[in-house]
Amino acid sequence: MSPSICRVVEDAKYQTREKRAARRAKKQPWIVLKLMVFITTGIMIYTAYVYIGRFCVPGIRREHAFVTRGASIAMLVVFCPLYLWMMWAYVMVVIVSPGYARDHVPRSPQPPPLPQTPFVPMRSFTASDIDVESGAMGNPARTRNDSIGGPAYEEMHIPDPRPDQDNDEIHEGVTYNNHATHPPHIQAPTSPPPRSDGNWTEDKDLDFRIRMSMMHVERRPPMNPVLLPAYRYCTKDELIKPHRAHHCSTCGTCVLKYDHHCPWIGQCVGARNHKFFINFNQATAVFTAYTFATLLAYNIRVGTATVGDLDVQQVVIIALSGLFFIFTITLFLSHVRLLYLSQTTVEAMYDRSMKDREGHVLNDAFGLCGFIQKIRMQRSWDAEWGRIGREGNLWWLGSGRKGWEDVMGDWWVGWIFPVGRGLSDGLNYTANPRFDEAGRWRKRKEWPVELQ
């Protein structure tokens, strides 16, 4: 392939990427944002029509051969409250705003930029380099701080183990000159060796950690100063975002405690409607499970009988209810876990990225089958730093109940029904004291004494 053709291909590729990025960054029209709301509402109305009009009412009229009148009435009595519960929760999550930063934070000029880090030619950008906070490739705010954790994995360079001069060899602190005739000169150690108290287990663990450090098998958390105003400034809304707020390109504005953009509700899930989103998934999971079970049981009896025909519309509702049950119960359980960890979906993605990088480092060091060594190294990191997602979570509240009540409130009725509100206002959050004032994760020895 000629160089000119290669250039044309590369130009077309970059132009396609730019067009795709521009489409994603452009705010969507209102009708596009709310399209799925109309579709979802239509599915709910159609479900009620089929279940009540084509299943329960014929049974009450004794037109069904396999369902008695009393059973039809009982199923209808259970169906209606579950249906109203789901519709109530859906209306609340659609009409309640997630909270926008522009309504609470005034516009301000851009703060002075953070110090730039030197360019590393050998580093290639990957998907993990996309910064959700700033919406840019790479992170100009990344700084090096060896006392906290040093550079991230992708910024590390493997040092050349050979000495600067080929005619000298160094082994265990002893320097040998290959061209000298006199005996090798023994260099004095620059620091005293670690003292041992006779504990063989501790000595072995120290030796293991030293060898891993020499191999660069270390935990290196991101050093992004996420709490500094310069890092939190949004150039599109021209304001300093509150903590945990992110800019949604679909909605075209910064959302308080941004979790994700949900097309099913036509807006983002944020600080003010996160509770109702969980209530909706909870109610929908219960409703669809009940609808699926009752309709499936009846249609199985009809299908195995010699008389009677299946209702195609009931079969459609069975398929839809089964599909939406799996979808909503998965969302509900995953968000309950996030609440107990005091995290949002975006923040959990950061932790997952860090765990994946550590997994790659451990695989390179110990191979795919070195399970014991990997577990031992992971425990060593947790002892030095704390656990990823807990002590290593900037917004961890210390317990699952606190994280749950921060979003769902302290009233048990609001945990089930879409009433009340959470304890957080979406603007003020207390940072984990295990992090420094810029939002960087510190080692355990640098934590407050009462937390060590």
Secondary structure, DSSP 4 states (H G I P E B T S, - for coil): --HHHHHHHHHHHHHHHHHHHHHHHSPPPHHHHTHHHHHHHHHHHHHHIIIIIIIIHHHHTT--SSS-HHHHHHHHHHHHHHHHHHHHHHHHHHHS---BGGGTS---PPPPPPPPPPP-TT----GGGEETTTTEES-TT----TTTT-S-GGG--PPP-S-SSTTEEEETTEEEETT--SPPPBPPPSSPPPP--S-HHHHHHHHHHHHHHHTT---------TTSHHHHEETTTTEEPPTT-EEETTTTEEETT--EEETTTTEEE-TTTHHHHHHHHHHHHHHHHHHHHHHHHHHHHHHHSSS----HHHHHHHHHHHHHHHHHHHHHHHHHHHHHTT--HHHHHHHHHHHHHHHHHHHHHH-TT-HHHHHHHHHHHHHHH--TTTTT-TT--SSHHHHHHHHH-S-GGGGTSS-S--S--SS--PPPTTB-TTS-B--GGGS-GGG-
